[in-house]
Amino acid sequence: MLVLEAGGHGYDDKSIPLLAMIDEQKLHLLRTQYQEIGTNFRTVWDFYLKFYIAFMALNFTALGLVIQHMSQDRRWPMILSFALQNILSAGTAIGVALYSQHATNQQQRIIDVFRTDSMSQAETPPEFQSPIPTKLAKWGAYANALSQFLFIVCWVVAWFVGDVKAR
């Protein structure tokens, strides 16, 4: 059980349970918020990864079909459409990265309520840290955004590639 040490806090020499200092309603609210943040994080990433995989497959397939089956002068609506969709998708990836950091910060604020005063930030044990893999999430989202921008380059190049006839 977490305790608040008596040293220097005006308490008698007995340790006071930290959880007893927080009323039951606040404790229930903090627990619920903590769980909801984790659930929302998993749900956001689940939806995002499903969207990303489907969009990348569609993107790749459409790029090949446009280059192979559309004449160069008729490609511009498809190229413009997919370039804009890739910009929006890159924005979504950046938003997911920012949300991942935000969710970690929210969980960490809740965890900090239970941290004892004697604990320094540097010596925080793992159980007092958010379980959200923030660095991995941010790296993955930013890498996905980069892939979206690279697809924009591919679509722009497709504008200039001459007609490809099936042999």
Secondary structure, 3 states (H helix, E strand, C coil): CCEECCCCCCCCCCCEEHHHHCCHHHHHHHHHHHHHHHHHHHHHHHHHHHHHHHHHHHHHHHHHHHHHHCCHHHCHHHHHHHHHHHHHHHHHHHHHHHHHHHHHHHHHHHHHHHCCCCCCCCCCCHHHCCCCCHHHHHHHHHHHHHHHHHHHHHHHHHHHCCCCCCC
